[in-house]
Amino acid sequence: MMKQFKKNPLIKIINLSLLNLPTPSNISSMWNFGSLLGLCLII
């Protein structure tokens, strides 16, 4: 099943841009919570 996701170029772009973000490990949970709140406000 994962091989199908890796072959599809659209799914691959979404996976690389949203799911496998190269974020540093020292970002606090409050920053993550604030970014999620900002995303909800935009939507």
C-alpha positions in Angstrom: 0.0 0.0 0.0 2.8 2.4 0.8 4.4 1.8 -2.6 1.3 3.1 -4.3 1.6 6.3 -2.3 5.3 6.8 -3.1 4.7 6.3 -6.8 1.9 8.9 -7.1 3.5 12.3 -7.7 0.7 14.3 -6.1 0.7 12.2 -3.0 4.5 12.4 -2.9 4.4 16.2 -3.0 1.8 16.4 -0.2 3.8 13.9 1.9 7.0 15.8 1.5 5.4 19.2 2.1 3.0 18.5 5.0 3.8 15.2 6.7 7.6 14.9 6.5 8.5 18.5 7.5 12.1 19.1 8.4 11.2 21.0 11.6 13.6 21.3 14.5 12.9 19.4 17.6 13.1 22.3 20.0 9.9 24.0 18.9 7.6 24.3 21.9 4.2 22.8 22.1 2.7 26.3 22.5 4.2 27.4 19.2 2.6 24.3 17.6 -0.8 25.1 19.2 -0.6 28.7 18.0 0.2 27.7 14.5 -2.8 25.3 14.5 -5.0 28.1 15.8 -3.7 30.4 13.0 -4.4 27.7 10.4 -8.0 27.4 11.7 -8.5 31.1 11.5 -7.3 31.2 7.9 -9.6 28.3 7.0 
